[in-house]
Amino acid sequence: LILPCLNLLPLWTAPRNQGSDYRPVFDLIRRAGSSDDVILCVHPWQYGYAVASLPPRLRHPVLVPTDRWADPATRKGELAALLDRSRALWFPSHESLGRILESEIAADLWSLAARAHAGWVDDETLLLAYAPARSDLVAGASAAFRDGPTLSASGFSPQAQAGGGTVLVDLRWRSAEPLTDLEASLRLVDEMGRTWATHDFTPEAPSERLALLVPWGTPAVPLRLTLTLSRDGAELEPETGLAGQRSLDLGRVELLPATEPLPSLADLGIAPFGARSDVGMALLGWELGARAATQGEELLVTLWWATSEPLAKEPIVFIQALAPDGRVIAATEQRITRGLWPPTSWSAGLPVRDPQSLLLPADAPAGQATLVAGLLDPDTRERLTLGSSDLVTLGPVQVLEAKRDFSLPEVVQTASVPFGDLATLVGYELGGCSDLDRDCLAGLGALEVRLVWRAQATTGTRYRSFVHLICDGEILAQSDQEPDGSLTTAWLPGQYVDDRHTIVLPNLDACSGSLSLQVGLYDPATSLRLAPQSGDQEDGKLILIQAQDR
């Protein structure tokens, strides 16, 4: 084995071209792969790369017998046998050498198994993953999506292992339009809305079998399985009767402790660290989501922890961004896993993934900062020893300045309506029609609504703005977005935000009552609206325009 690996070293360290650099492929497999997985290789050089680069637990490549697999029945039968012995079958499909056999294999896998991954790694490599299909699924939710298809039925695995596990999902669609212009996402989320596992995909058929691979380090607790649909980046709202809901809750999945030993952090592609505290906890390593972020954005930090003994009490984790002079420019203090899986209940030695985030305030100084983290005593809030110090340096990050405009834009209609302490609506206008005249609206396919906000204060909440076209209390059409695509967490007092919405108009003949246009701001995490300080408001929405009854 050593000699072939050495022979491959020049190819590995200096790839011939973008298409032959398989490090991104194997990075993905490292993170989600299990010791029961199989890697299917059509080309000998793919097999060599897998042997040379993957850790022993994942070193299970299978070289396709191209002559034998020219027979469709033989190929499909042997693929079924490979699926039966694996948790997942990974298939890096090389798409630049004719790819006839690759296309046939992909079609067979689609018919035999549940798709767990499909994504382009580069211009030449499509990485596919499939999991064996099962029938022991429970019924999930169904709903119509506004301006989109109807999910007529769903089913999913009610249990899965917390590391190296698989959640199978069946989806049945009903739609008069093609599904392929949609983007979809299956997620395992906790009660605070944090995502622990994701499968992004494009719906392709009325009936689909999918799989969600549970990453290592996921807490062994119940999580919600959700489905999100979007078109051209705009999320489609499921019609469940819950205002502001942007994903459909399919059901709950119970995650059980993994039966397979968790791989080392090095096997997962994470640099190990190993700083021990004096309370029985150790920081094994960390990952930074990005090395740069704009004011108002969150820096994502994943910490990996383990306990060496039962804990009497639960430490608090802190993360700070320090300016070059040592000043704290951003800080957060949180429970580990935000209380989802307290370390007082962990088994000793079990590595646990702890996704945290640090919001960069709107007034954080632009430039380089240093990210640090540590532990606090939950009672005294004093720092605990971690390694040789009371904090660990995670690395440098760059704080970028947000784009802002402090000049009032020209607007047709002026206004002065405060929304809480955050912002004031100072102007608005409608494109194509000056009001809600039905004859005018009937000639439009879409109504352009422009809102101009003036920020009054900074906030740590990412609010969204909305525009509702209402008929007798019912929403006929709507638009929902972050104002002008900007983050309210980046707003500074005095800046103006030109917030332009487009509402696709339905057939208004179905509305026999009066029309109104209502606008506002709301927190998507809680669905709570910022109340407009105006008499022309209803349920936290400003009645911007009220048309006369017919």
C-alpha positions in Angstrom: 0.0 0.0 0.0 2.9 2.4 0.8 4.5 2.3 -2.6 1.2 3.1 -4.6 0.6 6.0 -2.2 4.1 7.4 -2.7 3.6 7.1 -6.5 0.5 9.1 -6.2 2.1 11.9 -4.1 3.0 14.2 -7.0 -0.5 13.9 -8.4 -2.0 14.7 -4.9 0.1 17.7 -4.0 0.2 19.2 -7.5 -3.0 18.3 -9.3 -2.9 18.1 -13.0 -5.9 20.3 -13.4 -9.0 21.5 -11.4 -10.9 18.4 -12.3 -8.3 16.0 -10.9 -8.0 17.7 -7.5 -10.1 15.4 -5.3 -9.4 17.0 -2.0 -12.8 18.8 -1.9 -14.5 15.4 -2.6 -12.8 13.7 0.2 -13.3 16.6 2.6 -17.0 16.1 2.2 -16.8 12.4 2.7 -14.6 12.8 5.8 -17.3 15.0 7.5 -20.3 12.8 6.8 -18.8 9.4 6.0 -19.2 6.2 8.1 -17.1 3.1 8.4 -19.9 1.2 6.5 -19.7 3.5 3.5 -18.5 2.5 0.1 -16.9 4.8 -2.5 -17.6 3.8 -6.1 -14.8 4.6 -8.6 -15.1 4.3 -12.3 -11.5 5.3 -13.1 -8.3 3.7 -11.5 -6.9 7.1 -10.6 -10.0 7.8 -8.5 -9.4 4.6 -6.7 -5.8 5.6 -6.1 -6.8 9.0 -4.7 -9.2 7.4 -2.3 -6.7 4.9 -1.0 -4.0 7.6 -0.6 -6.1 10.3 1.0 -8.9 8.8 3.1 -8.4 7.7 6.7 -8.5 3.9 7.3 -12.1 3.9 8.6 -13.3 5.3 5.2 -10.9 3.5 3.0 -13.4 1.3 1.2 -13.2 2.2 -2.5 -14.6 -0.2 -5.1 -13.3 -0.1 -8.6 -16.1 -0.5 -11.1 -15.8 -3.6 -13.3 -16.5 -1.7 -16.5 -16.7 -4.7 -18.8 -19.1 -6.6 -16.6 -21.2 -3.6 -15.8 -21.8 -3.0 -19.5 -24.7 -5.4 -18.9 -27.5 -3.4 -17.3 -28.9 -6.4 -15.3 -25.5 -7.3 -13.9 -24.7 -3.6 -13.1 -28.0 -3.0 -11.3 -27.8 -6.3 -9.3 -24.3 -5.6 -8.1 -25.1 -2.0 -7.2 -28.0 -3.3 -5.1 -25.6 -5.7 -3.3 -23.2 -2.8 -2.6 -26.1 -0.7 -1.2 -27.2 -3.6 1.0 -23.8 -3.7 2.8 -23.3 0.1 3.1 -24.8 2.9 5.1 -24.1 5.2 2.1 -22.6 4.8 -1.3 -20.5 7.7 -2.5 -20.1 8.2 -6.3 -17.7 10.9 -7.6 -19.0 11.0 -11.2 -16.3 12.3 -13.5 -18.3 14.3 -16.2 -15.7 15.1 -18.8 -14.8 11.7 -20.4 -17.9 10.7 -22.2 -19.7 9.8 -18.9 -21.9 7.2 -20.5 -21.3 4.6 -17.8 -21.5 7.3 -15.1 -24.9 8.3 -16.4 -26.1 4.7 -16.3 -24.8 4.2 -12.8 -26.5 7.4 -11.6 -29.8 6.3 -13.1 -29.6 2.9 -11.5 -28.8 4.5 -8.1 -31.8 6.8 -8.5 -34.1 3.9 -9.0 -32.6 1.7 -6.2 -31.9 4.1 -3.3 -32.5 7.4 -1.6 -30.4 10.3 -2.7 -28.3 11.7 0.1 -26.1 14.2 -1.8 -25.8 15.7 -5.2 -23.4 18.6 -5.8 -20.8 19.8 -8.2 -17.4 19.8 -6.5 -15.8 21.5 -9.6 -16.5 21.8 -13.3 -15.8 18.1 -13.9 -16.9 16.2 -10.8 -20.4 15.7 -9.6 -20.4 14.0 -6.2 -23.4 11.8 -5.6 -24.3 9.8 -2.5 -27.1 7.3 -2.0 -28.5 5.5 1.0 -30.4 2.2 1.0 -34.1 2.8 0.9 -36.3 1.5 3.7 -40.1 1.1 4.2 -40.2 1.7 8.0 -41.1 5.4 7.7 -43.7 7.3 9.6 -46.2 9.8 8.0 -45.1 13.4 8.0 -46.8 16.7 7.4 -48.2 17.9 4.1 -49.1 21.4 2.9 -49.4 23.6 -0.1 -46.7 26.2 -0.7 -47.9 29.7 -1.6 -47.1 30.4 -5.3 -45.6 26.9 -5.6 -46.4 23.2 -5.5 -48.3 21.1 -2.9 -46.5 18.5 -0.8 -49.3 16.0 -0.9 -47.6 13.4 1.4 -44.3 12.8 3.2 -42.7 10.1 5.3 -39.5 9.9 7.3 -37.4 7.8 9.7 -38.5 8.5 13.2 -35.0 7.6 14.7 -31.4 7.8 13.6 -28.0 7.6 15.1 -26.6 11.0 16.3 -23.3 10.4 14.4 -23.0 8.4 11.1 -26.8 8.0 11.0 -29.3 8.5 8.2 -32.8 10.0 8.1 -34.7 8.7 5.1 -37.4 11.0 3.7 -40.1 10.3 1.1 -41.8 13.3 -0.6 -44.8 13.3 -2.9 -45.4 16.5 -4.9 -48.4 17.8 -6.8 -47.8 20.6 -9.2 -49.0 22.0 -12.5 -45.7 23.6 -13.1 -42.2 22.0 -13.5 -40.5 21.4 -10.1 -37.0 21.9 -11.4 -37.1 25.8 -11.1 -37.3 25.3 -7.3 -34.6 24.9 -4.6 -35.4 22.8 -1.6 -33.7 22.0 1.7 -34.3 19.3 4.3 -32.9 20.2 7.7 -32.6 18.8 11.2 -33.1 21.8 13.5 -33.4 22.3 17.2 -36.0 24.4 19.1 -33.8 27.5 18.7 -33.8 27.2 15.0 -30.2 26.1 14.7 -29.4 23.6 11.9 -27.5 20.4 12.7 -27.8 18.6 9.3 -28.8 19.8 5.8 -29.6 18.3 2.5 -30.1 20.9 -0.3 -31.6 19.6 -3.5 -33.6 20.4 -6.6 -37.0 18.6 -6.8 -37.0 16.5 -9.9 -39.9 14.1 -9.8 -43.5 13.9 -8.3 -42.2 11.1 -6.0 -38.7 11.4 -4.5 -36.7 9.3 -2.0 -34.1 11.3 -0.2 -31.7 10.9 2.7 -30.2 13.2 5.3 -26.8 12.2 6.6 -26.3 13.1 10.3 -22.9 14.6 10.8 -20.6 13.5 13.6 -20.9 15.4 16.9 -24.6 16.0 16.6 -26.3 15.9 20.0 -28.3 12.7 20.8 -31.6 14.6 21.4 -34.9 14.9 19.4 -34.7 17.4 16.5 -37.3 18.7 14.1 -37.2 17.7 10.4 -38.1 20.7 8.2 -38.6 21.3 4.5 -37.9 24.7 2.9 -38.8 25.7 -0.7 -37.6 28.7 -2.6 -37.6 30.1 -6.1 -34.9 32.5 -7.3 -33.8 33.0 -3.7 -37.2 33.9 -2.4 -38.7 31.4 0.1 -42.2 30.1 -0.5 -44.4 30.1 2.5 -46.2 26.9 3.5 -49.9 27.5 4.0 -50.2 26.1 7.5 -52.1 29.0 9.0 -49.1 30.1 11.0 -48.0 33.6 10.1 -44.5 34.2 9.1 -43.6 30.5 8.8 -40.9 29.9 6.1 -40.4 26.2 6.5 -42.7 23.2 6.9 -42.2 21.1 10.0 -42.4 17.5 8.8 -42.1 15.9 12.2 -39.6 15.0 15.0 -36.6 12.7 14.7 -35.2 11.1 17.8 -31.4 11.0 17.6 -29.9 8.1 19.5 -26.3 7.8 20.7 -24.0 6.6 18.0 -23.0 2.9 18.1 -19.9 3.5 16.0 -17.0 5.2 17.8 -16.7 8.9 16.8 -13.7 9.4 14.5 -10.8 11.6 15.6 -11.0 15.3 14.7 -8.0 14.8 12.4 -10.0 12.2 10.5 -12.8 14.8 10.1 -10.3 17.3 8.7 -10.2 19.4 11.9 -6.9 20.4 13.5 -6.9 18.9 17.0 -6.0 21.2 19.9 -6.7 19.6 23.3 -6.8 22.4 25.9 -8.0 21.0 29.2 -9.8 23.0 31.9 -9.7 22.5 35.6 -13.4 21.4 35.8 -13.2 18.3 33.7 -13.8 19.8 30.2 -11.5 19.9 27.2 -11.6 22.0 24.1 -10.6 19.5 21.4 -10.6 21.8 18.4 -12.6 24.4 16.5 -13.7 25.6 13.1 -14.3 29.1 11.8 -17.1 29.5 9.2 -15.3 32.5 7.6 -12.3 34.7 8.2 -14.2 37.9 7.3 -17.6 39.3 8.0 -19.4 42.6 7.5 -20.7 44.8 10.4 -24.0 43.4 11.4 -23.2 39.8 10.3 -22.5 36.8 12.5 -19.2 35.0 12.7 -19.9 31.3 12.9 -17.7 29.3 15.2 -17.9 25.6 15.9 -16.2 24.4 19.1 -15.6 20.7 19.8 -15.7 19.7 23.5 -15.4 16.6 25.6 -15.7 15.8 29.3 -13.1 13.7 31.2 -15.3 13.2 34.3 -18.9 13.9 35.5 -19.4 17.6 35.9 -20.9 19.1 39.0 -22.1 22.2 37.1 -22.2 23.4 33.6 -19.6 26.0 32.5 -20.6 28.9 30.2 -18.7 29.5 27.0 -17.6 33.0 26.0 -16.4 34.2 22.6 -15.0 37.7 21.9 -13.6 39.7 19.0 -10.7 41.9 20.2 -9.4 45.0 18.4 -5.6 45.3 17.9 -5.4 47.4 21.1 -7.2 44.6 23.1 -10.6 46.3 23.3 -13.6 44.0 23.1 -15.6 44.9 20.0 -18.0 42.0 20.1 -18.9 39.4 22.7 -21.3 36.7 23.6 -21.8 34.3 26.5 -23.8 31.2 25.9 -24.5 27.8 27.3 -22.6 25.0 25.6 -24.8 23.8 22.7 -27.0 26.6 23.9 -28.5 24.3 26.5 -29.7 21.7 23.9 -27.4 19.0 25.3 -25.9 20.1 28.7 -22.3 18.7 29.3 -23.4 17.5 32.7 -25.2 14.7 30.8 -22.4 13.7 28.4 -20.5 10.4 28.5 -16.8 10.9 29.4 -14.6 11.2 26.3 -17.5 11.8 23.8 -16.6 14.6 21.4 -19.6 17.0 21.0 -20.0 19.7 18.3 -21.0 23.1 19.6 -22.1 25.6 16.9 -21.9 29.1 18.3 -22.1 32.6 16.7 -20.8 36.0 17.4 -22.7 39.1 16.1 -20.5 41.9 14.9 -22.3 45.1 16.0 -23.1 47.8 13.5 -20.6 50.1 15.1 -17.7 47.5 15.3 -14.6 49.1 13.9 -13.6 47.9 10.5 -10.2 46.2 10.2 -8.5 43.1 11.7 -9.7 41.6 14.9 -8.7 38.5 16.9 -11.2 35.9 17.9 -10.8 34.3 21.4 -12.9 31.9 23.4 -13.0 30.4 26.9 -15.1 29.1 29.8 -16.8 30.9 32.7 -17.8 29.7 36.1 -21.7 29.7 35.9 -22.0 31.2 39.4 -19.2 33.8 39.6 -18.7 34.4 35.8 -15.0 34.2 36.5 -12.8 32.8 33.8 -11.7 29.1 34.1 -8.3 27.9 33.2 -8.3 26.4 29.7 -4.9 25.0 28.7 -2.2 27.3 29.9 -4.4 30.4 30.0 -7.9 31.6 30.7 -8.7 31.9 27.0 -7.8 30.4 23.7 -6.9 32.4 20.5 -9.0 31.0 17.7 -7.4 33.2 15.0 -7.6 36.5 13.1 -10.8 37.8 11.4 -11.5 40.7 9.2 -14.3 43.1 10.0 -15.7 44.7 6.8 -17.6 48.0 6.7 -21.2 47.8 5.7 -22.6 49.9 2.9 -24.8 52.8 4.1 -26.6 55.8 2.7 -27.2 58.8 5.0 -29.0 60.9 2.3 -32.8 61.0 2.0 -33.8 59.5 -1.3 -36.5 61.2 -3.4 -39.9 59.6 -2.8 -43.4 60.5 -3.9 -45.3 60.1 -0.6 -43.8 61.3 2.6 -44.6 59.8 6.0 -43.4 59.8 9.6 -44.4 56.5 11.3 -42.0 55.1 13.9 -41.8 51.3 14.3 -40.8 50.7 17.8 -37.5 52.4 18.6 -35.8 50.9 15.5 -36.8 52.9 12.5 -39.3 55.4 11.0 -41.1 55.0 7.7 -40.4 58.3 6.1 -41.8 57.7 2.6 -43.4 55.3 0.1 -44.7 55.0 -3.4 -46.4 52.6 -5.7 -45.1 51.8 -9.2 -47.6 51.7 -12.0 -50.6 52.8 -9.8 -50.7 55.7 -7.4 -53.3 53.9 -5.3 -55.3 50.6 -5.2 -57.6 51.4 -8.1 -58.8 48.1 -9.4 -58.9 49.1 -13.1 -55.3 50.3 -12.8 -54.2 47.1 -10.9 -55.9 44.9 -13.5 -53.4 46.1 -16.1 -50.4 45.1 -14.0 -48.8 41.7 -13.6 -47.0 42.9 -10.5 -47.2 45.9 -8.1 -44.0 47.6 -7.2 -44.0 49.0 -3.6 -41.2 51.2 -2.4 -40.7 51.9 1.4 -38.1 54.3 2.7 -36.9 53.7 6.2 -34.7 55.9 8.5 -32.9 54.0 11.2 -33.3 55.4 14.7 -31.2 52.9 16.7 -29.0 49.8 16.5 -30.4 46.4 17.1 -29.2 42.8 17.6 -32.3 41.4 15.8 -32.5 40.7 12.1 -35.9 42.1 11.2 -37.6 41.5 7.9 -40.0 43.9 6.1 -43.3 42.8 4.6 -46.0 44.2 2.3 -49.4 42.5 2.3 -52.2 43.1 -0.2 -55.4 42.5 1.8 -59.0 41.7 0.8 -61.4 41.7 3.7 -58.8 40.6 6.2 -57.3 37.9 4.0 -53.8 38.1 2.3 -54.2 38.1 -1.5 -50.5 38.6 -2.2 -47.4 39.5 -0.3 -43.7 40.2 -0.3 -41.3 39.4 2.5 -37.6 40.3 2.6 -34.8 41.8 4.6 -35.1 45.6 3.9 -33.3 46.4 0.6 -31.4 43.1 1.2 -29.6 44.7 4.1 -29.3 43.5 7.7 -31.1 45.5 10.3 -28.3 44.5 12.7 -26.0 46.7 10.5 -28.2 49.8 10.6 -26.8 52.9 12.2 -29.0 55.8 13.4 -29.6 58.3 10.7 -29.1 56.0 7.7 -31.8 55.6 5.0 -32.8 52.3 3.5 -34.6 52.2 0.1 -36.7 49.0 0.5 -38.3 47.9 -2.8 -40.8 45.1 -2.9 -42.5 43.4 -5.9 -46.0 41.8 -5.3 -47.2 39.4 -8.0 -50.9 40.2 -8.4 -53.6 37.6 -8.5 -56.9 37.8 -10.3 -58.7 40.5 -8.3 -62.2 39.4 -9.4 -62.1 36.9 -6.5 -62.1 39.8 -4.1 -65.6 41.3 -3.6 -64.6 43.5 -0.7 -62.2 46.3 -0.1 -58.5 46.3 -0.8 -55.8 47.6 1.5 -52.0 47.6 1.5 -50.4 46.9 4.9 -46.7 47.0 5.7 -44.4 46.4 8.7 -41.3 44.9 10.3 -41.2 41.5 12.1 -38.7 39.2 13.8 -38.7 35.9 11.9 -37.4 34.0 14.9 -40.5 34.8 17.0 -42.9 36.2 14.3 -43.4 39.2 16.6 -44.0 42.5 14.7 -42.7 45.9 15.6 -45.8 47.9 16.4 -46.2 51.1 14.2 -46.9 54.2 16.3 -49.9 55.2 14.3 -53.7 55.1 14.5 -53.8 53.4 11.1 -52.5 50.1 12.3 -54.0 46.6 12.6 -52.4 43.7 14.4 -48.9 45.2 14.3 -49.3 46.3 10.6 -49.5 49.8 9.2 -52.4 50.3 6.9 -50.5 52.2 4.2 -53.4 52.5 1.7 -57.1 51.7 2.2 -59.1 51.6 -1.0 -62.8 52.5 -1.1 -65.3 49.6 -1.1 -66.6 48.6 -4.6 
